[in-house]
Amino acid sequence: MSSRPSSPRPRPVSSVAIERRKRSPPPFSGSPVVLHFGCGQLGTGAVLPFLIRHYGATHRIIAVQRRSKHWEQVPDGIVLPFRTTAGDFMPFRSVVAAGGFKWENISGLLDEIWGRRLLLLVPAISGCEPLFAGFAKHGCEVIVSCSLGEGQHALAEFLRACRGWSKVLLFENSAAGSWKCSDFKGRYHQVLVDRICWDMLHYEISRPQVFCHCESSKNIRFHWPDAAQIPCVHPGTELASPIVGERVIFTDADEQVFEDRESSWFHLRKRALVNAPHAITALLCYRLLATRKMVAKNQFLAPIQEMIGGEHAEWNRAMDHYLRLRAIQVAWRKPGYKPEKEPEKLHAEYLEAYTIARETRRRFFQTNDQLDRLMKPENLRKELSKFSEHILRPLEFYEKHRAKLIRTWRWGRPPEADIRELRDFLTETFLEAGDWLMASGPARA
């Protein structure tokens, strides 16, 4: 009895191929785009993960970076992973436009699956003009994102001459004055972001990748006005990325949407509970280096903080009083209630604000951050110009509301004598740190 040869079994389709068919983007015909400018520490360590989490499944994301010396070794056409120590994995396809590029070259890439995420390396922002013209021609929505720091002004001037973009998400704690002109009225939205990112390796030749060291996601905070209309993602949500084989799980980040009328209070909270502790902590560290006659270069924050705790306990005590003062200032000015008539609500808000401020300072013991990254000596004059914001205004607030605060601020209020001494302590810290750095020059810095 002859056996009939069995026909070969059909080759199973791999799960990756199935995923590719499921996630392949539609042809480029007006699909929405997020165009992000700035792939520095903040951009790589915080903003790009945020944009992918909120827009990655619905928008093409294009990151634009000036082709500086840190990026000139990145070749054209490779899949370049952006990674962070917090576990983010974000592959981008590189496009090097050394002498400019044409819309036809980019639009062809946008039809590919890797076109969902592109990294454009350009000589200058003006090199992106063909992008905006092409997007406008196809009538697609363009959201501009920015984490350029001092480069904000150049981007604002460029956007004033472009058409086709719908809004700007400004991931900057201090917005440049250029955004306040009539061309951007109602079209730019400041996103307050707090995350410590340090020691970024822009490009590793042995293993092509962009890598950024940053603290864990449990410390990251994003706050933005409701008018920004950023789609919300709830913690615990598992997101399917448009890139084959990649999934993003949103876990611990603290994100909050606030009404436009609350914008000034959220900005005060960010400046008072995050930026101010950063600045005062750095100045205390420089003051210690001045007393020890140590150089500031390559000094790490954590050991300096330990030295302050061991040698100057009174500094730590004064710093704690300062954090309490900023916390009660934030709690008192929160809209929606009357603090002098609702002391329980006031103390609840105060406790939350004080916890944030203490956590902000404590985080420097958990990161491998350097002192000159927190406050560069060459930017000291800029920091000293904030003396009024960080020192004078909080103390003026206390003096103005002193009688009411004594009646209502029952828990956690420092002794009156310590509050009076706080002005002298903070002033001396500013002056001693500033005089030492300005007089020492590059040798000590």
C-alpha positions as CSV (number, residue, x, y, z in Angstrom):
1,M,0.0,0.0,0.0
2,S,1.7,3.1,-1.2
3,S,1.5,6.1,1.0
4,R,0.7,9.3,-0.6
5,P,3.2,12.0,0.2
6,S,1.7,14.6,2.4
7,S,1.5,18.1,1.1
8,P,3.8,20.5,3.0
9,R,2.1,22.3,5.8
10,P,1.6,26.0,5.2
11,R,4.3,28.1,6.8
12,P,2.9,29.9,9.8
13,V,2.7,33.6,9.6
14,S,4.9,35.2,12.3
15,S,3.3,37.2,15.0
16,V,5.6,40.1,14.0
17,A,4.2,40.0,10.5
18,I,0.7,40.1,12.0
19,E,1.6,43.0,14.1
20,R,3.1,44.8,11.1
21,R,-0.2,44.5,9.2
22,K,-2.2,45.6,12.2
23,R,-0.1,48.6,12.9
24,S,1.0,49.7,9.5
25,P,0.1,53.4,9.2
26,P,-2.2,54.6,6.4
27,P,-0.7,56.4,3.4
28,F,0.2,60.0,4.1
29,S,-2.9,62.0,3.2
30,G,-3.3,64.5,5.9
31,S,-2.5,62.4,8.9
32,P,-1.8,64.5,12.0
33,V,1.8,65.3,13.0
34,V,3.6,66.3,16.1
35,L,6.8,68.2,15.2
36,H,9.1,68.4,18.3
37,F,12.1,70.8,18.4
38,G,15.0,70.0,20.8
39,C,16.5,66.6,21.7
40,G,18.6,67.6,24.6
41,Q,18.4,66.2,28.2
42,L,14.8,67.4,28.8
43,G,13.6,66.6,25.3
44,T,15.0,63.0,25.4
45,G,14.5,62.2,29.0
46,A,11.0,63.6,29.5
47,V,9.3,65.3,26.5
48,L,9.6,62.6,23.8
49,P,8.3,59.8,26.2
50,F,5.4,62.1,27.0
51,L,4.6,62.8,23.3
52,I,4.8,59.1,22.4
53,R,2.6,58.2,25.3
54,H,-0.1,60.8,24.4
55,Y,0.2,61.1,20.6
56,G,2.1,58.0,19.4
57,A,-0.9,56.0,18.5
58,T,-2.6,58.7,16.5
59,H,0.1,61.1,15.2
60,R,3.3,60.8,13.4
61,I,6.1,62.2,15.6
62,I,9.0,64.0,14.0
63,A,11.9,65.1,16.3
64,V,14.0,68.0,14.9
65,Q,17.6,68.5,16.2
66,R,20.3,70.9,15.1
67,R,23.2,68.9,13.7
68,S,25.8,70.0,16.2
69,K,29.0,68.3,16.9
70,H,27.2,65.9,19.2
71,W,25.1,64.7,16.4
72,E,27.3,64.9,13.3
73,Q,28.3,61.3,13.5
74,V,24.7,60.0,13.2
75,P,24.4,58.6,9.6
76,D,21.4,58.9,7.5
77,G,18.8,56.2,7.2
78,I,19.4,54.2,10.4
79,V,16.9,53.2,13.0
80,L,18.2,55.0,16.1
81,P,16.8,54.0,19.5
82,F,16.2,56.7,22.1
83,R,16.6,55.1,25.5
84,T,16.4,56.3,29.1
85,T,17.4,54.7,32.3
86,A,13.7,54.9,33.3
87,G,13.0,52.2,30.7
88,D,11.8,54.2,27.8
89,F,12.6,52.8,24.4
90,M,11.8,55.0,21.4
91,P,13.1,54.1,18.0
92,F,13.4,56.9,15.4
93,R,14.6,56.7,11.8
94,S,17.3,59.3,11.1
95,V,17.2,61.7,8.3
96,V,20.3,63.9,7.8
97,A,19.6,67.1,5.9
98,A,23.1,68.6,5.8
99,G,22.3,70.8,2.8
100,G,18.5,70.9,3.2
101,F,15.9,68.5,1.9
102,K,12.8,68.4,-0.3
103,W,9.3,67.6,0.8
104,E,9.2,64.7,-1.7
105,N,12.0,63.0,0.2
106,I,10.2,63.3,3.6
107,S,6.7,62.5,2.3
108,G,8.0,59.2,0.9
109,L,9.4,58.2,4.3
110,L,6.1,59.1,6.0
111,D,4.4,56.3,4.2
112,E,6.7,53.7,5.7
113,I,6.1,52.1,9.1
114,W,9.3,53.7,10.4
115,G,8.0,57.0,9.1
116,R,5.7,57.2,12.1
117,R,8.8,58.5,13.9
118,L,11.6,60.5,12.2
119,L,14.6,62.2,13.6
120,L,15.5,65.2,11.4
121,L,19.1,66.5,11.8
122,V,19.2,70.0,10.2
123,P,21.8,72.8,10.1
124,A,19.2,75.3,11.4
125,I,15.5,75.6,12.2
126,S,15.0,77.3,8.9
127,G,15.7,74.0,7.2
128,C,12.2,72.8,8.2
129,E,10.4,75.2,6.0
130,P,9.6,72.5,3.3
131,L,8.0,70.4,6.1
132,F,5.5,73.1,7.0
133,A,4.8,73.9,3.4
134,G,4.1,70.2,2.6
135,F,2.0,69.7,5.6
136,A,-0.1,72.8,4.8
137,K,-0.5,71.6,1.2
138,H,-2.0,68.3,2.5
139,G,-4.1,70.0,5.1
140,C,-2.9,68.0,8.0
141,E,-2.9,69.0,11.6
142,V,0.5,70.0,12.9
143,I,1.2,70.3,16.6
144,V,4.6,72.0,17.4
145,S,6.4,71.0,20.5
146,C,9.4,72.8,22.0
147,S,12.1,72.1,24.6
148,L,14.8,74.4,23.2
149,G,15.5,76.5,26.3
150,E,17.2,79.7,25.1
151,G,16.5,78.7,21.5
152,Q,12.7,79.4,22.0
153,H,13.0,82.9,20.4
154,A,14.5,81.5,17.1
155,L,11.7,79.0,16.9
156,A,9.0,81.6,17.6
157,E,10.3,83.9,14.9
158,F,10.4,81.0,12.5
159,L,6.8,80.0,13.2
160,R,5.6,83.5,12.7
161,A,6.6,83.2,9.0
162,C,5.1,79.7,8.6
163,R,1.6,78.5,8.1
164,G,-0.2,75.3,8.7
165,W,0.5,74.6,12.4
166,S,-2.3,74.5,14.9
167,K,-0.7,75.0,18.3
168,V,2.6,75.0,20.2
169,L,3.2,72.9,23.3
170,L,5.9,74.7,25.2
171,F,7.8,72.4,27.6
172,E,9.6,75.3,29.2
173,N,9.3,76.5,32.8
174,S,10.1,80.1,31.6
175,A,8.4,81.1,28.4
176,A,10.2,83.5,26.2
177,G,8.6,86.9,25.6
178,S,8.3,86.1,21.8
179,W,5.4,83.7,22.5
180,K,3.3,86.6,24.0
181,C,2.9,88.4,20.6
182,S,-0.5,88.5,18.9
183,D,0.6,85.8,16.4
184,F,0.5,83.2,19.2
185,K,-2.5,84.4,21.2
186,G,-4.4,81.3,22.2
187,R,-2.1,79.0,20.2
188,Y,0.7,78.3,22.6
189,H,0.3,76.4,25.8
190,Q,2.9,76.0,28.5
191,V,3.4,72.5,29.9
192,L,5.1,72.5,33.2
193,V,7.5,69.6,33.5
194,D,9.6,68.4,36.4
195,R,12.2,65.6,36.0
196,I,15.9,65.4,36.7
197,C,17.8,64.3,33.6
198,W,21.6,64.2,33.6
199,D,24.7,62.8,31.8
200,M,23.2,62.4,28.3
201,L,25.2,60.5,25.8
202,H,24.0,61.8,22.5
203,Y,25.4,59.1,20.3
204,E,27.4,56.0,20.9
205,I,29.4,54.7,17.9
206,S,29.9,51.2,19.2
207,R,26.1,50.7,19.7
208,P,24.2,53.4,17.8
209,Q,21.7,54.9,20.3
210,V,20.7,58.1,22.0
211,F,20.8,57.5,25.8
212,C,19.7,59.7,28.7
213,H,20.1,59.1,32.4
214,C,17.0,60.3,34.3
215,E,15.2,59.6,37.5
216,S,12.4,57.1,37.8
217,S,9.0,57.8,36.4
218,K,7.5,58.1,39.9
219,N,9.0,61.5,40.3
220,I,8.1,63.0,36.9
221,R,5.3,65.6,36.8
222,F,3.5,67.2,33.9
223,H,0.9,69.9,34.3
224,W,-0.9,71.8,31.5
225,P,-3.9,74.0,30.9
226,D,-7.1,72.5,29.7
227,A,-7.0,74.6,26.6
228,A,-4.0,72.6,25.4
229,Q,-6.4,69.7,24.7
230,I,-3.7,67.1,25.2
231,P,-5.3,63.6,25.2
232,C,-5.1,62.1,28.7
233,V,-3.8,58.6,29.5
234,H,-4.6,57.0,32.8
235,P,-1.9,55.2,34.9
236,G,-2.0,51.4,34.3
237,T,-2.9,51.9,30.6
238,E,-1.1,49.6,28.2
239,L,-0.6,51.4,24.9
240,A,0.1,49.8,21.5
241,S,2.8,51.7,19.8
242,P,2.7,52.1,16.0
243,I,6.2,50.7,15.8
244,V,6.4,46.9,15.3
245,G,7.0,44.9,18.5
246,E,6.9,47.9,20.9
247,R,4.4,48.5,23.7
248,V,4.3,51.3,26.2
249,I,2.9,50.9,29.7
250,F,2.0,54.1,31.4
251,T,2.6,53.7,35.1
252,D,3.6,56.3,37.7
253,A,3.9,59.8,36.1
254,D,1.9,62.5,37.9
255,E,-0.1,64.4,35.3
256,Q,-2.7,67.1,35.9
257,V,-4.9,69.2,33.7
258,F,-5.9,72.6,35.1
259,E,-8.3,75.3,34.1
260,D,-6.9,78.3,32.4
261,R,-7.8,80.6,35.3
262,E,-5.6,78.4,37.5
263,S,-2.6,78.7,35.2
264,S,-0.8,81.4,37.3
265,W,-1.2,79.3,40.5
266,F,0.2,76.2,38.9
267,H,3.1,78.2,37.6
268,L,3.7,79.6,41.2
269,R,3.5,76.1,42.6
270,K,6.1,74.8,40.1
271,R,8.5,77.8,40.7
272,A,8.1,77.7,44.5
273,L,8.2,74.0,45.1
274,V,10.6,72.8,42.4
275,N,12.7,75.7,40.9
276,A,13.3,77.6,44.2
277,P,14.5,74.5,46.1
278,H,16.8,73.7,43.1
279,A,18.3,77.2,43.2
280,I,18.7,77.5,47.0
281,T,20.2,74.0,47.2
282,A,22.8,74.8,44.5
283,L,23.7,78.1,46.2
284,L,24.1,76.3,49.6
285,C,26.4,73.9,47.9
286,Y,28.5,76.7,46.4
287,R,28.6,78.4,49.8
288,L,30.0,75.3,51.3
289,L,32.6,75.0,48.6
290,A,33.5,78.7,49.3
291,T,34.1,78.0,53.0
292,R,36.3,75.0,52.1
293,K,38.0,76.7,49.2
294,M,37.1,73.8,46.9
295,V,36.8,73.9,43.2
296,A,33.2,73.6,41.8
297,K,34.0,71.6,38.7
298,N,32.9,67.9,38.7
299,Q,31.4,68.1,42.1
300,F,28.4,65.9,42.7
301,L,25.4,67.1,44.6
302,A,24.8,64.1,46.9
303,P,28.1,64.1,48.8
304,I,28.0,67.9,49.1
305,Q,24.6,67.7,50.7
306,E,25.9,65.1,53.1
307,M,28.7,67.5,54.1
308,I,26.2,70.3,54.7
309,G,24.2,68.0,56.9
310,G,27.3,67.0,58.9
311,E,29.0,70.4,59.2
312,H,26.1,72.9,59.1
313,A,23.0,71.5,60.6
314,E,21.7,75.1,61.0
315,W,21.7,75.5,57.2
316,N,19.5,72.5,56.8
317,R,17.2,73.8,59.5
318,A,16.9,77.2,57.8
319,M,16.3,75.4,54.4
320,D,13.5,73.5,56.0
321,H,11.9,76.7,57.2
322,Y,12.2,78.2,53.8
323,L,10.4,75.2,52.2
324,R,7.6,75.6,54.8
325,L,7.3,79.2,53.9
326,R,7.0,78.5,50.2
327,A,4.5,75.7,50.9
328,I,2.2,77.9,52.9
329,Q,2.5,80.6,50.2
330,V,1.3,78.0,47.6
331,A,-1.5,76.7,49.9
332,W,-2.7,80.2,50.7
333,R,-3.0,81.3,47.1
334,K,-4.7,78.3,45.7
335,P,-7.9,79.4,44.0
336,G,-11.3,78.0,45.0
337,Y,-11.4,78.5,48.7
338,K,-10.8,81.1,51.5
339,P,-7.9,79.9,53.6
340,E,-8.5,82.1,56.6
341,K,-12.1,80.7,56.9
342,E,-11.2,77.0,56.0
343,P,-8.1,76.2,58.1
344,E,-8.5,72.4,57.6
345,K,-8.4,72.9,53.9
346,L,-5.4,75.2,54.3
347,H,-3.5,72.7,56.3
348,A,-4.2,69.9,53.8
349,E,-3.0,72.0,50.9
350,Y,0.1,73.1,53.0
351,L,1.0,69.5,53.8
352,E,0.8,68.5,50.2
353,A,2.9,71.4,49.1
354,Y,5.5,70.9,51.8
355,T,5.8,67.2,50.9
356,I,6.5,68.1,47.3
357,A,9.1,70.7,48.3
358,R,10.9,68.2,50.6
359,E,10.7,65.5,47.9
360,T,12.3,67.9,45.4
361,R,15.3,68.4,47.7
362,R,15.5,64.8,48.6
363,R,15.7,63.7,45.0
364,F,19.2,65.1,44.7
365,F,20.4,62.3,47.0
366,Q,19.0,59.7,44.6
367,T,20.6,61.0,41.3
368,N,24.1,61.1,40.0
369,D,23.7,64.8,39.2
370,Q,26.5,67.3,39.2
371,L,26.4,70.7,40.8
372,D,27.3,72.6,37.7
373,R,24.4,70.9,35.8
374,L,22.0,72.3,38.4
375,M,23.4,75.8,38.3
376,K,26.3,76.5,35.9
377,P,28.8,79.1,37.1
378,E,28.4,81.1,33.9
379,N,24.7,81.3,34.5
380,L,25.1,82.6,38.0
381,R,24.2,86.2,37.2
382,K,20.9,85.0,35.7
383,E,20.2,83.0,38.9
384,L,21.1,86.0,41.1
385,S,18.6,88.1,39.2
386,K,15.9,85.8,40.7
387,F,16.7,87.0,44.2
388,S,13.4,88.9,44.3
389,E,11.4,85.9,43.2
390,H,13.0,83.4,45.5
391,I,13.7,85.5,48.5
392,L,12.0,88.9,48.7
393,R,8.5,88.0,47.4
394,P,8.0,85.0,49.8
395,L,9.1,87.1,52.8
396,E,6.9,90.0,51.7
397,F,4.0,87.6,51.4
398,Y,4.5,86.5,55.0
399,E,4.7,90.0,56.3
400,K,1.6,91.0,54.4
401,H,-0.5,88.1,55.7
402,R,1.4,87.7,59.0
403,A,-1.6,88.4,61.3
404,K,-3.9,86.0,59.5
405,L,-1.2,83.3,59.2
406,I,-0.5,83.4,62.9
407,R,-4.2,82.8,63.5
408,T,-4.7,80.0,60.9
409,W,-1.3,78.4,60.3
410,R,-1.3,76.3,63.4
411,W,0.7,73.2,62.2
412,G,4.2,73.3,61.0
413,R,4.8,77.1,61.3
414,P,8.4,77.9,62.2
415,P,9.1,80.1,65.2
416,E,8.7,83.8,64.5
417,A,12.3,84.5,65.4
418,D,13.5,81.9,62.8
419,I,11.4,83.4,60.1
420,R,12.9,86.8,60.9
421,E,16.4,85.3,60.6
422,L,15.6,83.6,57.3
423,R,16.0,86.8,55.3
424,D,19.6,87.3,56.6
425,F,20.5,83.6,56.0
426,L,19.2,83.5,52.4
427,T,20.8,86.9,51.6
428,E,24.2,85.8,53.0
429,T,23.9,82.5,51.0
430,F,23.2,84.4,47.7
431,L,26.0,86.9,48.4
432,E,28.7,84.5,49.6
433,A,28.1,82.0,46.8
434,G,27.9,84.7,44.2
435,D,31.0,86.7,45.3
436,W,33.1,83.5,45.5
437,L,32.2,82.3,42.0
438,M,32.4,85.8,40.3
439,A,35.7,86.5,41.9
440,S,37.2,83.1,41.3
441,G,36.7,82.9,37.6
442,P,37.2,79.8,35.4
443,A,40.0,78.4,37.7
444,R,37.5,77.4,40.4
445,A,34.5,76.9,38.2
